[in-house]
Amino acid sequence: MNDFDIQREMSGLERFIFTLRALYGKSGYRQYQMSKFEEYDLYARHRDFLASEQILSFTDTDGKLRALKPDVTLSIIKNLPDRPEALQKLYYDERVYRVSSGSGRFQELRQLGLECMGAVDDGSLSEILTLACLSLRQIGALKADAPDRGDAILELSQIDILRGLFDSLRLTYGQWDRLLPVIQSKNLSGLGQLLSQFVPSPDARELEASEFLQRIAATPGDPKTMIALLRSKAELVDQAAVDQLERLIGTLSEDLRSMIRIDFSLAGNSRYYNGIIFQGYVQGVPQRVLAGGQYDRMMERMGRRSKACGFALYLNLLERMFEGREGA
Amino acid sequence: MDTYLNIALPKGRLGDQSYGLLKAAGLGCPELEDPGRKLVFANPENLVRYFWVKPSDVAIYVERGAADLGIAGKDILNEYQPDVYELLDLGIGRCRMAVAAPKGFSDDQRGTLRVASKFSRCAAAWYDAKGRDIDVIHLNGSVEIAPVLGLSDVIVDIVETGTTLRENGLVVIEEVFPVSARLIANKAGYKFKEQRIRALLDRLSERRS
């Protein structure tokens, strides 16, 4: 008879997804399945929330312009009922369609992620951070060659802290938009130049804010060191935001806490994000494999009263890792 | 686990100068100084590995993690906009991206300006910011002869001494941005080799000032 063994037949990637689904399920997350297409308009209206500007669209038989999803979050926000007093916890395993920077053509990317919407509180945020760290750990555990604990890092930042510094410098959104790519590339000299341009005659406080911004953008650190640094500038830095950061990190196990780096070059668009944002890296993969954050502002822009936080894993970057090099 | 620091150097004068700076900062590699035809060199004593790469490819090697660090000019970075950290301006390879045109040329601001360049993205961005309509002609080399042959009205190109321009009857009419060599880093590599990279940065910055 056929001795078919599903465990043996599963590919490394399938095993990984299965393990994460169990992990998320145990924390009360339920799978949410989505339609393949969305109205093009949804993405056109929120272009700068998208990772890439180009959208794979088509005219459907009813004359409506539709798109193959370039992003999952916007679709979830639109389709989920707005229940600000409840907690909706869902995960998804979806394909998105984006232009690859390499080939310049559209490609299909598989994305696994979770979203928590509604009465998101510290408990939910802590759970999300824990799940993000555990997801990264799982990658190491399921590697094809030499499975190991897997060196992984979760880079963490806090938008309200950055925003506070920007406000001290009286920067406009337009100036913030120009500063973001420079901060994100840790380009200290470029940052200094732009700040001198935007704030040509800084008073003492503005000078201090400018110097501090450059310092924290350039230099990441372990949570203890960075929090002490942020506390040392109480007059410049939103201490309530630092409190939240310290609390959340404090809820993680020591093992997971050792994965955290606080890095303010991880800066997001404050039109969409507030509070914590984070990215995950694993040894052996040259780009971030996980990205997430709290995005109450995006919810507001879409007329929702619920808070929201979540993250996504970019599975196409992990394929090689699970299958090993031969046959990849 | 690969504990080597992998560095992509641009072939040519800039690469040689960059190696000099890195060597002075403690990352010398004797194999590299006696190359033969090799392109990859390693020093097991200080765990550094170098390789020579086409200058416009350095950013790709770094972005994709084949190299942890690399040296690339600001012209290349602005043109290809790789998703990398730009950690330090090394202050070498100084030149500028400029608009050049035949002597006596003046833009009457009417019609579409024909612009020849190796750096089409930079050229397009420059004129876009001015609201000037242009037709970008992407060339891969010898851009200076384009206006001479009537292929374009102006060029956007790297200018160092200006000799090549002068010899082709061109003059600089506008500076687009200053260019110098930058130390770039793969974002993931930076996270896992942070201490080594920060130590290198400190030593390089020290020597610069």
Contacts between the chains, C-beta under 8 A, distances in Angstrom:
chain1	res1	chain2	res2	distance
A	101	B	83	7.5
A	151	B	1	7.9
A	151	B	192	6.3
A	153	B	191	4.9
A	153	B	192	7.1
A	155	B	191	6.9
A	185	B	84	6.8
A	185	B	85	5.5
A	185	B	86	4.7
A	186	B	85	4.3
A	186	B	86	6.7
A	186	B	87	6.0
A	186	B	185	7.9
A	186	B	190	8.0
A	187	B	85	7.8
A	187	B	86	4.2
A	187	B	87	7.9
A	188	B	87	7.8
A	188	B	88	7.8
A	189	B	88	7.7
A	189	B	89	4.7
A	190	B	86	7.1
A	220	B	194	7.3
A	261	B	191	6.8
A	265	B	85	7.6
A	281	B	187	7.6
A	281	B	188	4.7
A	281	B	191	5.2
A	281	B	192	7.5
A	283	B	1	7.2
A	283	B	192	5.7
A	285	B	65	7.5
A	285	B	188	6.3
A	286	B	63	7.3
A	286	B	64	5.4
A	286	B	65	2.5
A	286	B	66	8.0
A	286	B	186	5.5
A	286	B	187	7.7
A	286	B	188	5.1
A	286	B	189	7.1
A	287	B	65	7.6
A	287	B	83	7.3
A	287	B	187	6.9
A	287	B	188	6.3
A	288	B	187	7.1
A	288	B	188	7.2
